[in-house]
Amino acid sequence: MKLIFSSKKELLELYNAVNETSYENPEELEVNTLDNAIYMSMRNDLSFIIDSRLALYEHQSTYNPNLPLRFLMYTANLYSNMTKDRNLYGSRPVRLPAPGFVIFYNGLSEQPDRQIIKLSDVYEVQDREISLELKAVMLNINRGHNERLMSKCKTLKDYSIYVDKVREYTKSMPLEDAVEKAITECIEDDILAEFLRNNRTEAKNVSIFEYDEERHMRQTKEEGREEGAARVNHLNRLLARQNRTEDIVRAANDKEWQEKLFEEFGL
């Protein structure tokens, strides 16, 4: 997705669709995406400034409740870079662009068209007054979702159709063949046609990498669930042999107690 919206024209179209604005000049955009070559592992998909507003966009194929925390870290780095030559110790306020955070989700697990993910959701203690909050909007961009948004941004709609084609074709053919077929069909049907014609090889390589990464993460989660279930079952068998029924019941509802039992039995 980052590759497709690397052009200011397409990025402005996306911004207008998300915010229901009508900016026309792509040169009003100031792209400032973090580069991991400078910030080590700190890298975000897209960030830019327009009309004194800082927009940070992330594309995700899996649901991630930690994205608000990542957005906070990205923003801190961006603000730090913006104010490095400003007097932060003076009496005059240092003006900053107002931030907005959007996650474009196209994973396989069912998610609503729109939801708010908050930084405070991961706080260990939920105070009545939250001193530091960050809210990110997660938009489902899978085919058939957010039709109003899609109608306002053809590039985003086309991307949704392209991804859907790749996923559908991988059910009956190797991944590389599926991507090639999806690209060919999309060009013929005027779906991301210009972009795919001009960037066919790179688009194909990125699609294969992203789909492999998505599949690997899915398989890793499934393996983790299977290993976790096997570990719990083993613990329950050991407890049952010692007639410790109460511990089995307590462990099912108390994760800390379960961890103590794992440690007790060396699991």
N, C-alpha and C positions, 0 to 999 in steps of 0.2 A: 504493500500500500504506500509506503514511503517513497518508493521509486516512482509510482504513478503520479503522486502529488508533489514531485520535486519541482515542477514548474509553478511559478507564481500565479499564472493564469488559472490553473486547476485548483491551486490552494485557495485562491480568493473565491472561486466558485463554491468550494466546500465550506469556507468560513461563512459566506452569505447564506448558504442553505441551513447551516447549523444555527445561526443567530438570527435568521430572517432579516438580514440587512441587504443593502443594495449598493455596496461599493463597486466601482467600475474600473478603477485604475490599479492594476497589479503592482505597479511600482510603489504604491503606498505601503506595501508589505515590506517589513524588515525581518528577514529570516535570521534566526539566531540559535538554531538547533545545536545542542551540545555535541561536541566531537569527543569520542572516547579516547582519541589519541592524546588529547589534552587533559581530560578529566578522568583518566584511567577507566574504571568500569562505569562511570557516570555518563550515560548516553540516553537521550530520549528520541522518540521517533520524529516529531515535528514541533518546533516552537517558533513563533514569530510575533512581531508587534504590528498592530495597525490601530491608528487613531487612539494612541495612549493606552491600548489594551494588549496585554500579553496573553497569547493563546498557546496552550500546550496540549498537543494531541498524542495519544498513544493508540496503537493498533494491537489487539490481543486476540489470540485464538483460544485462550483458556481464561476462565474467570479467575481474577486475582484480587483478593481483598487488600493486598499490600500496595496497590497502585497509588492511593493517596499519600502514603509515606514516601514513595518514590517521587511523586510529583513535588512534595515538599522539599526533597533534597535537590531535585532539578532546579526548582525555583530559587532556592537559597544560592545555588551556584550562579544562576543567571543574574540575580540581583547583586551578588558580590562582584561579578564582572562589570555590571553596569555602573556601579558606584565606587569602583576602585580609586578613581581620581577625585571623588567628592569628599567634602568635609562632613563626616558622620558625627563629629563631636561638637559641632556648632549649634547655634540657637535656631537657625533656619531649617525648616523641614526639607528633607531630600525627597523629591517627588519620584514616585515609581509608577510604572504602568500597572493597571489593575489586572490581576490574573484570572484566567478561566481555564478549566480543565475538562477535557473530553476524552473518553475512551471509546474507540470503535471496535466493537466485539463481533467476531464472526466464528465463534467456536461451535462445537457440535452439541454441547449441553444446552438444554432449553433455558432461555433467559427472556425477560420481558423486553418490549421495545425500548423502554427507557427506565433507568433506575439511578438513584443517587448512592454513591459509595463514599463514606465519610472516614476521615482519619480517626475520629473518636471511637469508631467501631472496634478498633484494635487496642484501645486503652485498657489496661488491666483493671483500672478503677474508673467507674462511671460517675463523675461528680455532677452535681446539679448545674453548676456553671462551668463551661468548658473554656479554658484560657486560650487554647490553640486548636483551631478547627480548619479542616480543608475538605471541601466537597467536590467530588468529581462526578460528572454525568457520564453514565455508560449507555451508549446507543447500540442496539442490536442491528447490524448491517447485513445479516443473512438475508438471502432472497425471500421475499414475502413479508419482511418486517419494515417498519418505518417508511411506509409508502409515500407519505407527504414529503419527508426528507429526500427520498430517492427522486421524486418528481422534480425537485429543485436543483439536483446535482446529477447530471447524466453520467459523469465520470464515476461517481460513487455507485450508482445503479449498475453501470456496466461492470465495474469491479465485482459487485455482488453476483452478477450473472456468471462471470468468468470463473470465480471460485466455485460456484455451484456446479458448473460443468466439469471442472477438474475432479471434484469429489465424486460426481456421478460416474464418470468414466473410469475412475480407479477401481470401481467395483467389478469391472469386467476385463481390465487390461493393465499392463505394467504402468507404473507412475509416469515414466518418461513419455510413453505413447499417449497416455491420457492428457498430459499437458500439451503435447504437440497437437493432438486432435482439437482440444479446447481452443488453442490459439488460432488454428486454421479456421475453425467455425466462427469464432468471434470476428476475425478480420472480414470474412465473407458476409457476416450479418451486421457489420458496422457497429460492433461492440468493442470499445477500446481500440478500434481499428488502426488509427494513426499511430498511437503509442506502440501497439504490438508490431506493426510493420517496421517502425524505426528502432525498436529495442527488442526484437524477437529473441535473440540469443540470451541477453541478460534477463529478460522477463521469464524465459523458460528455466534458466538456472536458479533464479530466485524462487520461482514457484515450486520447483523440486525440493529446494532446501527448506522452504517454509513448511511444505506438506510433510516432509520427512521429520522435521523438528516437532510439528504438531502430533504426528503419529507416535514419535518416540516419547513425548511427554505423556500422551494418553496411555501408552503401554507401561511406562514407568509407574504411573498412578495405579494402574490395574495390578501390577506386580506388587506394589507396596500394600495394597488392600489385601491381596492374597496372603502375603507374608504376615501381615498384622493379624489376620484371621487365624492363620495357622499357629501363631504365637499364643493367642488367647485360648485357642482350643487345647493346646498343650498344657497351659497353666491350669485350665479347668479340669483336665484329666488328672493332673498331679494333686490338685486340691480334693478332688472326688475320692481319690485313693485314701486320703487321710480323713475322709468324712467331714471336710471343712466347708459345708454347704453355705454357711453364713458368709464366708469369705468370697465365695463365688458370686453370691447375690450382691454383696457390697462392692466388689470390684467392677461389676457391670454398671454401677451408678456413680462410682468414685474413682476417677482416673489416677489421683495421687495414690490411693490405696492399691490400685492395680499395679502401678509402677513399683511400689514397695514389695509387692508379691513377686513381680518379675525379678527384682533384685535378690529376693530371698531364695528363689529357685535357680538363680543364675541364667535367666532367659533373656 
